[in-house]
Amino acid sequence: MKILLDTSVLVAAMVESHPMHARAHPWLDRGCGGEFEWVVAAHSLAELYHVLTAYPARPRLVPGIAR
């Protein structure tokens, strides 16, 4: 089964301080573990990069790390 992860899930899964991190991160783990195949739209990747580099986290994510 393929599951499309959108930007909101990806941001929450990747940013530990995000309020929904605990709910979103397991989806990445399960997909990486082979439970299902996850896919991401190209537009979502561009949006994810933008959000991660603008997210008000401390320390800030620099573009090289977000990439």
C-alpha positions in Angstrom: 0.0 0.0 0.0 1.2 3.5 -0.8 0.5 6.4 1.5 0.9 10.1 0.4 2.3 12.2 3.2 1.6 15.9 2.9 3.5 18.8 4.2 1.6 19.1 7.5 2.5 15.5 8.4 6.2 15.9 7.3 6.7 19.1 9.2 5.2 17.7 12.4 7.2 14.4 12.0 10.5 16.2 11.5 10.3 19.0 14.1 10.4 17.6 17.6 9.0 20.7 19.2 5.9 20.6 16.9 2.7 19.9 18.9 1.8 17.0 16.6 5.2 15.4 16.5 4.3 12.4 18.6 1.4 11.6 16.3 3.2 12.2 13.0 6.7 10.8 13.5 5.5 7.1 13.8 4.2 7.4 10.2 7.7 8.0 9.0 9.1 5.2 11.1 6.5 2.7 9.9 7.1 3.7 6.3 10.9 3.5 6.7 10.4 0.1 8.4 8.7 -1.3 5.4 5.2 -1.5 6.8 4.0 0.5 3.8 5.5 2.6 1.0 5.2 6.4 1.5 5.3 8.9 -1.2 5.6 12.7 -1.3 4.5 15.0 -4.1 7.1 17.3 -5.6 5.2 20.3 -4.6 5.1 19.1 -1.0 8.9 18.8 -1.0 9.2 22.4 -2.0 6.7 23.5 0.5 8.4 21.4 3.2 11.8 23.1 2.5 10.1 26.5 2.8 8.4 25.7 6.0 11.4 24.1 7.6 13.7 27.1 6.8 11.0 29.6 8.1 9.8 27.6 11.1 10.3 29.6 14.4 12.4 26.9 16.1 15.5 27.4 18.1 18.1 26.9 16.8 16.8 27.8 13.3 17.1 25.2 10.6 19.6 26.5 8.0 18.9 25.7 4.3 21.6 23.1 4.1 20.2 21.1 7.0 16.6 21.4 5.7 17.7 20.2 2.3 
